Amino acid sequence: MNLHTLVPALVMTVACFSSVLGAERTDAKCRLTLASAPLDTSLAEVGRQCGVQILYFSDITAGKTSPKLEGEYAIDEALHRLLDGAGLRFQRVNANAIEITRSGAFDTRADRSRRRAEPGAGSGLQEVVIRGTAEGLVATRIETPLRQIPQTLSVISAEQMRQQNNFDLGEALGDAVGITTLRRNSLFLSAYSRGFQVTNYTLDGGGALRPFSQLTYGPILLTPDLAGIDHIEVLRGANALFGADGLPGGAINLVRKRPLRQASVALSSSAGSWNNLRQEVDVTGPLTRDAALRGRLDVSFARQDYFYDYAQNERKTAFGVLDYDLTEGTLLTVGGSYSWNRARPVEAGLPLLASGADPGLPRSTSYTFDWARFETGMREAFLRVDQSLGRDRHLKLNATWLDGRLDFALGNFVRAIDTDTRGIPRQPMGRYTLQPGGQKQLNVESTLTGSGEWRGRPVDWAIGGDFLRADSQSFTRQIAFGAPLADAYRFDPANYPDPVPGQTTALSRREETRHTLFGLFTSLRVALTEPWSLSVGARISNERLESNITSYFPTSVVPRPLEYEYKSHVTPYLGTLFNLDETWSVYASYADIFLTNGGFVRSDQSQLSPSRGVNMEAGVKGTWLDGTLNGSAALYKIVQRGVALVDTAAVSTGQCCYTSGGRNTSKGADLELTGHLAPTWLIGTGYTFNESKQVVPGQIYVAPLAQSPRHLFRLWTDYGLPGLWQRWSIGGTVHAQSSMFSDYTACPVVNARGACLSGFRDFQTVQNSYAVISPRAGYRIHEHWKVGLNVNNVFDRRYYHTIGSINGGNWYGEPRNFLLRLDGEF
């Protein structure tokens, strides 16, 4: 199985050893005594007996055996004998290191995977992190150096997540280059890229999962704890081949952890401000003598309060996975996870004054209630089969089953603060489940990849398909309860007892939905000349949604069925890349955009057509320091036509009535630099310029997503000190962005029932530019233990991380806080 080759931050096995070659010689001979054995065992012995380092992805040797070798061999001759027939090749990295890769890869010396040995590791078998290849979100689904991918792709590595204490998906994306996050409630963040919300999520490069309705709050039906995730691939721009039906801003690929062939235990414990506590145990290793069966188990427990009052969250996650070498060329992976989440959440952010001014509420203010709850349970099972079909072909089958359950009771005040009385004049609103809701997803994807030649030039190709069925159901009720809030600055939840007991099904809503998607895709990458490659591909997509919404009123029950379908929609992809030399390459790419309009209908009840568009990008990429430092610069333009707009000439309720006259445009530039500035100096930094707008007939709204800053800067770095201070490392993060704003229409004066008393007005909420600096210091206690201290928002910058309207949705960024983390590795 080649799960690790799906992303750029991967674990490799390195066989290191005793002597170092003084010069690069391919004719040097050594005495070898090798029995027929698993290939990785034989390679380790060659490294040991010949005194060279042999570098390779730990999974490309899975299920492969090597022949017996006994005698005196040149190193190159020995490797040819071991690798012939295994679909692998080797190349010299330097005088004392040799890299093993799959045959047919488009790489040069400057394209080699980025390697980083853990500081302070002892001699012998070491773990090396690979940063420079990707597979899950690229056009061919074949492992490819980042410099050879004609798209903007970033990687959030395991080390970066560890140092930044990214415990859930929203936190990790909030630190990613080119990504902004908006808080929807105290538990979840939504990610945005290039002015569009990211709705395309995959696991292990499989088929795209469905984002959920507002029932689930989260971006995917998966409690977004990262206990079972090894690293994350972030594509900025349209993912035309493997997730065509989605917004064009980007795609996220979550790569699960994999069992290792060496036994190891990793422990992590952290404690921070507001009772932020977390413990995690990660155990992996062989389960049989020959390591044909390997396992991994990761268990975590976390609980936290927040800087705002009353809210709290508790999360438990268990993740397990087994790898089994079924035959020489077949690797079977099975696994699953279960997660529990119990929280007292804050559903809505803070309101503003009815005038639109900032009320200056304390950052600890929240309007939630003692009885509020948000409880989820998620079961996950997955299966993967990796089958080698000879020297140059590989078949992958990837299936995931998700079953989520949700039970909640929420309440909030959704109105502006009266400028004169300082109170909120409307009753709070409550929403709760009459019975637990949830969603089940079955996602199956299969891809056949291969390599060959065309007129003497290398060719990589892929063909495959994916299928998704998502069934969801919910039964919820919304009520007004209690009294208006007399003083917005003095909220006491004890004044609002639980209104849920004794309620009926009146004013409730039941929703049952089945969402089915099926797609076929193919792609081809060919080297037209030595420096010039061309990638082409296309996807054929089919989608069907069946939904029935039943509304329960005091005197009636109103069913409202909904159904839409599209068939055989084609989204093409084209990319080209030219290697100027071993350092620089230039590229350009084109991808189609396609997104259904969710079953919206026109006033005549006809279905609204899907929105379409194009994503164009051109840029330059570079790699330095023998491939350990990578940079890119890109210009992009996105045009999306046929966007659904409310039909102002008709009465709009639910799915009716809409027109398709909207057009979204986004253009800008991305700059990024990642890797090693020096052997002990890591960096991940980037700058994004974005200008987006929604064009409506007769009007122009700038920045349709309201919170896409024109200028966005991200920096993460870690520097290992030299000499007597070599146990120490220093670094941290910088987040800076220009101002953001939200334009909207609202009624500033209402009565207790929410009726408008003043008429509607246009408002603009603005958050000025800001920068947040968060330093970190790390110390390696000894070989197995290290500790780190993060001070987030060290200058205690006061700002709104997310802005909404006068009625709510405004969320402060975190004040200055601390987190101390202890990690052990054995």
C-alpha positions, 0 to 999 in steps of 0.5 A: 500500500502506498498511502504515504506516497499520497502526500508530501510529508511522509515517513521513510526508512533510512538504512545508515551506516558505518563508513562514509564514501569519500567520492561517488564511485559506482564501481566500488565493490563489497562482500554481500551475504543475503538470503531471500528476504523482504526487500526492505530487509535486503536493502538495509543489509546492503546499506550496512554491509556496503557503508551507504545510506539507502533512502526510500519510501517505507511503503514502496517496498511493501509486499516485495521480496528480494532474491538471494545474493552471495559474493562480491558485487559493485553496489550498482550491480547489487541494487540492479539485482535486487530491484529488477522486477520490483518496479523500482529504480535507484539514483545517486543522491550524493557520494554516500547516499542512494535513493530508491523510487518507483520506475517512470517518475519524472524527477531529477536530482533537484527534484528529490524528496525533501528529507529531514532527520530528527535533531538529536536522533541516534545512529542506526535506523532513523526516521526521515520526513519527506516534504517534496512529493504529492499524489492525492491532489495532483493530476496523475495521482502518481507521486510527483515532486512539488516542483513538477506539479502545475498547480499551487499545492502546500503541505502541512507536515506532522512536525508543523502541526506538532509545533503549532499544537494543531489538534483539530482540522480548523486549527491546522487550516488556520495556520496554512498558507493562503487559507483564511478561516471563519468561526461559525460557532465555538467548535468549528471553523470554515476554511476559505481560499482565493475568496471561496469556501473550501467544500472539497475534502478527501481522505487518503486521496479518495473520492470527495466527501460531501460537506454537510448541511447546517445540521452538522456545523463541521466541514465534513462528517468527521469530528475534525480531531487530528489524532489519526491524521499524519499530514494534510495536503492543501490545493489552492484552486479548482480540483477538476479531476477528483472533486469536480462538484465543488467551489473552486477555491481549493481542496483538502486531502487528509492523510491518515497515519500508517503502521510502521515496520519498527516498533515505536511509542509516541506520548504527548501531553499538553496543558494551557490557558483556560484549562486546555488539556490533552493527552495522546498515545500513539503505538505502532510496530510489527505484529508478526516476526516477519513484519508482514502484519503491522498495526498502529493505535492512537488514542487521545483525550482532550478537554478545554474551556475557552476565553469566553464564559460558560463554554467548554468542550471534551473530546475523545478519539480512538484510531486503529489501523492494520497493514498486511502484506497479503502477497508479494504484490498485494497490501491490504489495509483495514482500520477505523476510528471512533470519536466522542464529543460533548460540548457546551457551545456558543452558537453565535458570536457577539452582536454590535450596537444598533448603530453599527458601532463596536460595543466594546464587550469584554472578550470573555462575553458569550451568550450561551446557557447552562443547558446548552449541549452539542454531543456527537459520535462518529464511527469510521471504517476504511479499507484499502487494497494496493495491488502491484500489476507488474513493473509499471502498473499499480491498482488502488482501491480505497473505501471509507464508511462514516456514520455520525450521530448528533444531539444538540440543544442551543440558544442565542440572542440574535439581535443588535444591542440597543444603543440607548438601553444597552439591552438586546430587545428580542427574546433569545431563540432556541434550537434543539433535536427532537431525536438524534440526527446524523449522516452516513457516507459510503465512499469508494474510489479506485485508480489504476496508474501506470508508467511507460514511454511514448517515442522514447519519452516517459509517460505516466497515466491514471484512470479511475472512478469514485462513488459516494452515497450520503444519507442524512436525517434530522428532526429539529425544533426552533422556539423563542423563549425567556425575556429580552436581555436587559443589559448586554454587558451583564448576562447571567445564564441562570435567568434562562432555564431550560425551555426544551422539556414539555415542548411539542413537535409544533414548529419543527422540521424533519429532513431526510436526504440521499445524495449520490455521486458517481464519477469517472476520470482519466489523466495523462502526463507525458514528457514532450521533450527533456524539459517540457511535460504536458498533463491532460485529463477529464472527469465525467460526473453524475449527481442525484439528490433526493430530499423530503422536508416536512414542516410541522405547524400547530394546525398542519403538516406540510411536506416538501419533496425536492429532487434534482439530477445531472448526468455526464458533465465533463470537466477538463484539465490541462497543465504544462510545465517547463524545466528551465534548469535543475532549479527553476520551472515555469508552468500554466494550468487550466481547470473547469469549474462545475457546481450544482445550485443545490436544487434551487428552482425558478419562479416557474418551478424549473430547476436552476442550472448549475454554475460553471466557470474556469480556473486559470493559473500560471507561475514559477517554482524553484528548489534549492539546497539539493531539494530541501528548500522549495518556493513558488509564485503564481498568478491566478484568475477564477471566473464562476458564472450562473451563481444562484441569486434570490429572485427579488420579483418573487416570494422566496421560501426554501428552495424557491425562487432564484435566478442564475444571473450571478457571477463570481470573480477572483484574481490574485497572486500566491507566493510561498517558501517552505523547507530548510533554510539551513540544516536546523532551520525550518520555514513555512511562509507565504503571501497571498493577494486576492481581489474578489467580487460578486457581480449582480445585474445592476450592482457590484459587491466587492469581496462576496465572501466578505472576509477575504482580506486582500493581503494575507501573510503566514509565517512558521519557523523553527531554528535549532541553536548551535553549539552549547545551545544545541538542545534549544530551538526557537521559532513561532508563527506570524499571522498578518492580514489587511482589513476585511469587511462585511456589507449587509442589510439589517433592521436595527430596531425590533420588538421582543418578537423580532418584528422590525420597527424602523425599516431596513438599512445598509451596514458595513462592519470592518475589522482593520488590518492586524498582525498576531505574533506567537513565539515558541521555544523548544528544548530536547531534555534527552534523546527521548523527551522534548518540551515546548512552550508556545505563547500565542498572541504574545502582544495580546492584540485585540481584534475580531477573527470573524466579523458578522453583522449588527445582529451577531456572528462577530468573534474575537480572536484569542487573547494572549495564552500559553500552552506547554507540551511534552513529547516522548518518543521510544 
